[in-house]
Amino acid sequence: MSNDFVTVNLNINNRNYTTQADSKWTLLYYLREVLDLTGTKYGCGTNDCGACRVLIDGEAKNSCVLLVKNLEGKKIITIEGLQENGKLNVIQQSFVDAGAIQCGFCTSGMIISTTALLGNNSEPSESEIREALKENLCRCTGYVKIVDAVRLSSVILQEAVNE
């Protein structure tokens, strides 16, 4: 790492951080190595697999290529930040219930992408689900259970809205 440090203000999982970050630190490095938020996974480091996805201002982004110094004032949510009162949220639980977690390595990125999708489209079609997940690679499945988990999440969230 270089000796160029910058002061950056971030909001991560609804908590404010002011940090002296090396100008070359990626968000993934900062989350895992500085904050010990290890739910966000290091997959490829080249913006290709989606294992490192986080929400940035509501959009799913790969944290392995984003520099901390460019994220001033952004609202960042990691997989840990999706929990509600210490319990899995609807989407996280749907992945478990649908058997979509397999080895688990891609799961946090898949859940982040699903969260972004359902935040913009509460009743996506299968093709819209597959399109939203196209930047997330899973080597364990044919994505059937993952698509099922997204559908299950959508149904449960719609039922909650209609109650």
C-alpha positions in Angstrom: 0.0 0.0 0.0 1.1 3.5 -0.7 1.7 6.3 1.9 -1.0 8.5 0.4 -3.8 8.6 3.0 -7.1 10.5 2.6 -9.8 11.3 5.1 -13.2 9.8 4.0 -16.6 9.9 5.6 -18.7 6.8 5.0 -22.0 5.4 6.2 -21.7 1.6 6.4 -24.7 -0.4 7.7 -26.2 2.8 9.1 -23.1 3.6 11.1 -20.9 6.7 10.3 -17.2 6.2 9.9 -14.5 8.8 9.4 -11.3 7.0 8.3 -7.8 7.7 7.2 -7.8 5.4 4.1 -4.9 4.6 1.9 -5.7 6.1 -1.5 -5.4 2.6 -3.1 -7.7 0.8 -0.7 -10.6 -0.8 -2.3 -13.9 -0.9 -0.5 -13.6 -4.7 -0.2 -10.2 -4.3 1.5 -11.6 -1.7 3.9 -14.7 -3.8 4.8 -12.9 -7.1 5.3 -9.5 -6.0 6.7 -10.2 -2.8 8.6 -13.9 -3.2 9.7 -13.8 -7.1 9.9 -17.0 -7.3 7.9 -16.2 -10.6 6.2 -19.6 -11.5 4.8 -18.6 -9.6 1.7 -16.4 -12.1 -0.2 -13.2 -11.7 -2.2 -13.8 -13.7 -5.4 -11.9 -12.5 -8.4 -10.7 -9.0 -7.7 -11.5 -8.0 -11.3 -15.2 -7.0 -11.3 -16.3 -10.3 -12.8 -17.9 -12.6 -10.2 -20.1 -10.5 -7.9 -19.0 -12.2 -4.7 -18.1 -8.8 -3.3 -21.3 -7.0 -4.0 -22.6 -4.4 -1.6 -25.4 -1.8 -1.9 -24.2 1.7 -2.5 -27.0 4.2 -2.4 -29.4 1.3 -3.1 -27.5 -0.1 -6.2 -25.6 -3.4 -6.2 -21.9 -2.7 -6.9 -18.8 -4.8 -6.8 -16.6 -3.6 -3.9 -13.4 -5.1 -5.3 -12.9 -2.3 -7.8 -14.3 0.7 -5.9 -11.8 2.9 -4.1 -12.7 4.0 -0.7 -11.4 7.5 -1.5 -14.2 7.9 -4.1 -17.1 6.9 -1.8 -17.3 10.1 0.4 -20.8 10.4 1.8 -22.1 7.2 0.2 -24.6 5.0 2.1 -23.1 1.4 1.9 -24.9 -1.7 3.1 -23.2 -5.0 3.4 -24.7 -8.4 3.9 -24.3 -7.9 7.7 -26.4 -4.7 7.4 -29.4 -6.5 6.0 -30.2 -8.3 9.2 -33.2 -7.1 11.1 -33.0 -7.1 14.9 -30.2 -9.7 14.8 -32.2 -12.0 12.6 -32.0 -12.8 8.9 -34.2 -10.6 6.8 -36.8 -11.9 4.4 -34.4 -12.2 1.5 -31.7 -13.9 3.5 -34.2 -16.4 5.0 -35.7 -17.1 1.6 -32.3 -18.1 0.3 -32.0 -20.6 3.2 -35.5 -21.8 2.8 -35.2 -22.4 -1.0 -31.9 -24.2 -0.6 -30.1 -21.5 -2.6 -27.1 -21.2 -0.4 -25.1 -24.3 -1.6 -21.4 -23.7 -0.7 -22.3 -20.1 0.4 -19.5 -18.3 -1.3 -21.6 -16.4 -3.8 -24.6 -16.1 -1.5 -23.9 -12.7 0.0 -23.5 -11.2 -3.5 -26.6 -12.9 -4.7 -28.6 -11.6 -1.8 -27.3 -8.1 -2.3 -28.3 -8.2 -6.0 -31.7 -9.5 -5.0 -32.2 -6.7 -2.5 -31.4 -4.1 -5.2 -33.7 -5.9 -7.7 -36.7 -6.1 -5.3 -36.1 -2.6 -4.2 -36.8 -1.4 -7.8 -39.1 -4.2 -9.0 -41.2 -5.9 -6.4 -42.6 -8.6 -8.8 -39.9 -9.5 -11.3 -40.4 -12.1 -14.0 -37.9 -14.9 -14.3 -36.1 -13.2 -17.1 -35.8 -10.0 -15.0 -34.5 -12.0 -12.1 -31.9 -13.7 -14.3 -30.9 -10.4 -15.8 -30.5 -8.9 -12.4 -28.2 -11.8 -11.3 -26.2 -12.0 -14.5 -23.2 -10.4 -12.9 -23.2 -12.9 -10.0 -21.4 -16.2 -10.7 -22.3 -19.4 -8.9 -20.3 -22.5 -9.6 -22.5 -24.9 -7.6 -25.9 -24.5 -9.3 -27.8 -23.9 -12.5 -29.3 -21.0 -10.6 -32.7 -22.7 -10.3 -32.8 -22.6 -6.5 -31.4 -19.0 -6.6 -34.2 -17.9 -8.9 -36.7 -19.8 -6.6 -35.3 -17.8 -3.6 -35.8 -14.5 -5.4 -39.4 -15.5 -6.3 -40.0 -16.6 -2.7 -38.6 -13.3 -1.4 -40.9 -11.4 -3.8 -44.0 -13.3 -2.7 -43.3 -12.9 1.0 -42.5 -9.2 0.6 -45.7 -8.7 -1.4 -47.8 -10.5 1.2 -46.3 -8.2 3.9 -47.3 -5.1 1.9 -50.8 -6.4 1.4 -51.4 -7.2 5.1 
